Every structure is written in C-alpha cells, then in structure tokens.
Amino acid sequence: MRRSNRRSSLLVAPALTAVLLALVPGPAHAVGPAPLADDFYVDPGSGPQLWVNANRGDGRAPAIQSSIADVPLARWFGNWSGAVGTATAAYTRAAAAAGKRPVLVAYNIPDRDICAGQSGGGAGSAAEYRSWIGAFAAGIGSRPALVVLEPDSLGDESCMSPAQIAARNGLLNDALAQFRAKAPNAWVYLDAGNPGWLSADTMARHLAAAGVAGAHGFSLNVSNYFTTAENTAYGNAVNAALRATKGFSKPYVVDTSRNGNGSDGTWCNPAGRRIGRRPQTGGGAELLLWIKVPGESDGNCGVGTGSTGGQFLPEVAYRMVYGY
C-alpha cells in the first residue's frame, strides 16, 4: 500500500457534538461518545496473532504477542475477502459479542494504489465497486464499528485523469451514502493521506469533492510514519481550509501504529521505524488508531524486499517493537 512523501475529556460532550453537527451540511453519520481505549476490538485473526499461534517457540513471539497482537488492530477488507458482506458481518458480530468496537478498512476502489502499484488492483468496474461497498456496509448493519474508507484514494488523484477523478469522487460519495443507509452506527472516516503528500488546502478540496460532509470524519497517516504532532497540525490545517471554503470541519483519526520514530522520508518498508502510541481517545485527534498492522509489508521494497503488500514479516515486526 502506498503512503508517499511525494505526493481532556474522554467522552465527547453532547452539547459540543450538537454544535459540530449543526455545522455539517446534509445528513451526518453516526454520532455518540468516542470509544475509550478498552472499547476497541482485538482481532484474534490478525496476521501477528496467527503467526504467534503457529510459532510459540520462536524467541520473538512474546514481544510480538504483547506489543502488537494484543493491541486492537484494524481488519482490512478487499478483493481477497470473498463474499464481503458475509466477512464484515462475521467480524462485527464477533466484536459485538465481545462488547467491543471493531475497526475495519475498505480497500477495493477501482485503480487502487494507482500511483505506486505495490497494492494495485481493486474492483474491476464502478458497478462492481458499488455492489461490493453496499454489501460491506450491509454486513455491518446496525452494529457499531469504525470504518476507514479507501486509503490512498484521494492522494492518488495526482496520477489520475479528470475523468478518473470524477468517477472516483462519484464512487466515494455513493459509498458514504450506502454506509449512512445500511450501517447507521458506523463511524466512517474518508482517508486524507498524510502530511507529506498533498497540501492541506488541496486535500480539503479533495475531501469536499469526495463527500466528506456526509462522513463522520477523515483519517490520516494510514500506513505511514509521520509523528502524531505532524499529523495533528496537518489535520487542523485541513479543517481550517474546510471551514474557510465549506463552512464546516470534521473529526479526524491518526494511524499511530508505526510512527514511534517518525518518518525518514520514505514510505515503503523503511528500516528503523517503531510502533507508536496505542489506540486511545484523543491524543490531539478524535482517536489514535492502529490501522496498518505493524510487521505487514508495504510491498516488495526496503526491509520487505521479496515480500508482497500485506504479508506479515515477523522480523520486521520484532524490530519495530524496539525501533531498530
């Protein structure tokens, strides 16, 4: 997955929430208290957990278990997920049975990762994507969930024609409408890249065109390494641009899974990175989340040379625990 450099209250006060909603044109997405750290679902089927289960005798297993597998991680869904509605239903049902809130990532937009290509693919047509994302949302149904919608999709517009951009914006607007209709208790965050990709003004324009007014908010730093402080400064600047041009702002979340040592200027499996702050409410954003799974490869590059995007690499995960 591409993440290019080129290119304190624990609960949300009801009165403040009402004010924020009043600023949002059109129907707003699900609103309520922000989940606390203990509310997030720990995925028993994550790559790190499955590796630990199969390698209990490995000396790296205890550190990977306690520092990564035991942390609430997002589950990614794409064209590898089979019948996606069945998959999202099973995952959110398991989380609900545990009394937890899961984090899901929808990653199947046509021409996915069009600039870098390490995670290229996606749905084969607009019609296929509309059907897929509708099934994704319907699988969640009324259960509570957090959804990160299509990482890369807005940052990648620099590699797309005007017609492709218009088509993508149409799909993202439609996706948000389907979530509002079919998954009313899901908080959906439209992905907004990272501080090293596009200017805040440009990203605000992209977000508005893609329908962020109808999302709960936007997500930052997915699969990248920028510090939380850099991301909050960027998120605040994006919101300032949205307020100036559209008259509203949005909550945002930051992926802190791999930003403990910050960015060294590269995005694809750089050495020397470290896990960041665990998922929590606040931290400068609405939520800090682990969206990219530490140890999962960005592609055939860097310390992941020879791997494919999404492949779990235990040595990379182990080194990320200690930052070397």
N, C-alpha and C positions, 0 to 999 in steps of 0.2 A: 504494500500500500504506500502511496506516495505522500510524503509530507515535506514539500520542497521549501528551501530557503530562498529560492529564486521567486521564483514566482512569489451587642452582640448577643443578638438574641438567637436561640436555637430554633425558634419557631417563627414563621412569617406572621406578623401581626395582622389580624383580619382587616383592620382599618387601612393599613398600608396596602394590602392586597387589593382592596376595593378601589383605592386611588389608582393603582397601576392598571387595573383592568379598565378603568374609565378612559385611560389614555389610548387603549388599543382599538383601532378601527375594526369593525367586523367581529365575528364570534371568537371568543378567546378559548384557549384549550383548558384542560382540567386545572383547577386551582385548589390549593389547600396547604396545610402545613408542610414545610420542607422536611423530607425524611432525615432522621438522625443517623449517625454512623452505624448504629446497631440495627437499623431498619433494612439495610441493603442485603440482598441475597448472595450467599457464597455458592458459586456454581460447582456442584460435585462432579460435573463432567468437563471441567476446563482442561485445556492441554496440560498445564502444570500438574493438576491433580491426577490425571490419568497416567502421566509419566511417573509420578511418585508411587502410585498404586502398583505399577509394574516394576519398580526399581527400589524397593525398600532398603536393599542392602547397599545401595550406592551412597558414598560418603557425602554427596551433595544433596541428597534427598531431604534431610532435616531442615536445612536452610531454605530450600525451595518450598517445602511444605509450610513452614511458619511465616516466611516473608512474602510469599507470592500466592500459593494455592489457598491459604486460609483467608486471603483478602477478597472482598467482593469484587469480582471481575465482570466485565460486560461479556455477553454471549453474542457473537456475530452470526448473522444470517445472510445467505446469498444463494447463488445458483447451485451450491453444494448441499443445500439444506433439505432437498427432497420436497415433499408437499409442505410448503412453508407455513400454511395455516395450521396444519397438524403440529408442526415443530414449535411454533410460537405458543400454541395452546398448551402443549405439554410443559413447556418451560415455565410459562407464567402460572400454570396450575400448580406445579411443584413449589414455586416460590410462595404462592398464596397459602398453600397447605403448611408451609413453614412460618407463615406470618411475616414474610419479608417482601421487599420490593425489588424486582429484578431490573437489570439494565440490559437492553437489547440494542443491537446496531443493525440497521437496514442498509445493505451494501450490495445493490444489484442494479443500479441505474444503467441504462444503455451507455456504451462507450465509457464504462467505469475506468478510472485511472488513465484517462486518455493521454495525458502528458508524459508520464513516466513509464507506464505499461507494466510495472512489476506485478500489479494486481489487476491487469486488464481483464475485460470480459463484461459481465453483466447481462441483463435481459436482452433478447435478440431483437425486440421491437418495442415501440411505445405501448402497443396494445398488450403485449406480454407483461410489460412492467406494471401497467395499471391493474391487471388481474393479480399479479404477484403481490403488490403492495396492499391491495384490498384484502387479499387472503391473510397477509401478515397482520394487518390491523384487526380483522375479524377473529383471528386466533386469540388475540389478547382479550377481546371482548370487554367486559366491564371490570376486569381485574386491574389493579393498579400496576403501573410499570413506568419506567423511564426509557425513552427511545431516542437514540441518536440517528438522525436521518441523513444518510448518504455522505459519509466523509469523502473529501476531495471534490465534491460535485461543483461547488461554486469557485473554488480556487483554480480548477482546471479550465475555466472559461477562456483563459489566455490561449489555449490550444484549440479552440473551437470556432467554427464559423458563426456568423449572426443567426443563421437558420438553426444550427445545432443548439445555440444558446437559448433561442426562443422555445425550441422543442423541450429542452431540459427544464426551463422555468415552468412550462406548462405541466410537465410531469410532477415537479415538486409541489406546485400549487395543488394539483389533484391529489397527491399523496397526503398532504396536510388535511385536505377536506375529507378524505377517507378515514383518517385517524379520528378526526372530530366526530364523524358519524358512527364509526364502528368500534372505536376504543376510547370512549369519553373520559376514562380515568387515567389515561396515559399522558405523561408529560413528554411532549415531543420537542426535541432540540434540533433545529436545522444547522448543519455543520457550516462553520465560518472560517475554516482554515487555521492559520496561526500567525503570530506577529511578523514572521519573516517572509510572508508570501505576498500579500497584497496590502495596500494602504487601507487604513480604517475607513476612509471615505469611499473607496472603491468597494470594499466588502459590504458596507452599509447599502450601497446601491444594489449589489448583487442579492443581498438578503431580501431587500424590499421587493425586487422583481420576482424572487422565488416564493414569496408569500409568507415571510416571517411574521407578518401581522397576525396570521392565523395559527402560529406555533406557540408553544409555551415559551420558547426562548431559542438560544443558539449555543453551539458547542465550539470549543477552542482547543487547539493543540493535540487533536486526536492523532496518535502515533508519532508525535514529535517530542522535542526535548526542551523547549523553551521554559524558563522558570515561571513559577506561578505569578511572581511580581510582573514579569514581562507580559504575561497573558492578561492579567487584570488591568494593566494600563491599556492594553490593546482593546480589551472588551469594553472598557469605559469609553475609549475613543470611538469605537463603533457605535455605542449607544448615543454618544453626543452627536454623531453625524445623523443617526436615525431621528433623534429629537429635532434637530435643526431642519431636516428635509421632510420628515413624515409626521412629526408631532407625537411620537411615542418612543419608548425604549423597551427593552426586553431583558429578563434574567438570562444569565449565561452560566455554563459549567466549563470547567477546565480539566483536561486529562492530565493527571499528575503521575501516571503510572511509571514514567521513565524520565522525569525531569529533575531528579535529585541533584545532578551535577550540571544542569543546564545544557544548552546546545553548544557544539563545537563548530557549527556552521554547516554540517552535513546532516542528511535526513535518513540515509539508508544504512542501517546497522552500523552506526559509528561505534568505535571502541570507547571504553572509559565512561560509559553512561551509568546512571544509578537510579534505582527506584525512588519515587518521591513520596510525598505525604499521602497517607491512606485516605480512602473516601470519607468525606465528612460534610456536614452542613457548613456553609460559609467559607472562610479562608480567603476572602476577597471577592469570591464569586458566589452565586447561589449555592453551588455544590462543587466539591472537588471529587472527581471520579477516576477510577482506573478503567479506561475504555479500551486501550490497546493492552494486550496481555504481555507483561514483561517476559522476555525469552522467546516470544513468537517473532519469526523473521519478517523483515520488511521486504525481502526478496533476495535475489542472487547478487549480493553486494556486501562490501565491508566485512565485518566479522561473521556475517552469514553467507559468505561466498560458498556456492554449491547447494544452497537451500532454495526453497520456494516460499513465496509470501504466505505467512500464516503458519508455517511449520514450526513446531516447538523445538528449541535448541537448548538442552539443559545446561551446557557450559556457558552459553550467553546469559541464561537466566541466573546462574550461580554467580557469575562475575558482576551482574547488575545488582545483586544484593549488596555487594561490598564496594562497588564503584571502581572496578579496575578491568 
